[in-house]
Amino acid sequence: MIQLIAGAKGTGKTKRIIDAANLAVQSAKGHLVFITDTKRYMYDIDRNVRFIDSSEYQIAGEEALCGFIKGVIAGNNDNEYIFIDGVARIAGKPLDQMAGFFYMIEKVSVRNDLKITMTLSSDPEELPEFVKKYL
């Protein structure tokens, strides 16, 4: 399952995804992973959530980001939740050019029974059609 949190910059998307990750800790039976591109929120995330600062891994492009996520998943066989704050920013691509990423991440989510939540800095009405189904 994929869920998107979309909104313009400064509308509280990061706070919402952090709150969702911290809330998921209470009911999760598997591992939880939070991926962002800064250490800024490291202490806001519950210590039971694996925090990953993607800026340490020089991710360039949607294929690299998808491969990175697959690698994180491969590290544990009981992952349950993946939270990605600023998915287009981490990939370094405009959202309208990321259809391939969303296709692949949906397959990864279904195959591994993962709940993936991502934030996008974009007005929900202006999202490309291929992502609107995840709102």
Secondary structure, DSSP 8 states (H G I E B T S, - for coil): -EEEEEE-TTSSHHHHHHHHHHHHTTT-SSEEEEEES-STTTTTS-TTSEEEEGGGGT--SHHHHHHHHHHHHHT-TTEEEEEESSHHHHHTS-GGG-HHHHHHHHHHHHHTT-EEEEEEES-GGGS-HHHHTT-
